[in-house]
Amino acid sequence: MQVNILEAKTNLSNLVRLIETGKEEQVIIARYGKPVVKMVIYNDAPVTKRIGVAKGKLKSPKDLDKHNKEIAKMFGGDL
């Protein structure tokens, strides 16, 4: 994939994510249409997702939802 400098500046986070997730192997950044920089993964280690990292390690109280109706009324809602 090749992008110009302005596009790379605007979408840097998205370009990095594409490389991290393996959707793109490399991103070439061009100036005036001429390739000048190649972005590639720095480390071949797989990117670990943080979602669910504490699953099963934390316990919530059994009455956690006890005040849901009261809280909903405070915000003008209804359960």
C-alpha positions, 0 to 999 in steps of 0.5 A: 500500500502506498500513501502520500505524506499528508494521508500518512499524517492524517491516518497514522494510527489506522496505518499502524493498525493495518500493519499490526493486524497483518492486513497490510505487510507494509505501507510505503509513504511517498513524497510527490509520488516518489516512495521515500519511507517504508513502514513495516512491523518492528516485531514479528510477535503477534499483537495481543488483544487486551479485551478479556485479559482479566476474564474470570479473575474479578468477581462482582457482587451478586447485588450489583444491579440492585439500584439499576431502576433507581439510577435509570429514574435519576437519568429520566429513563425507565427499565 
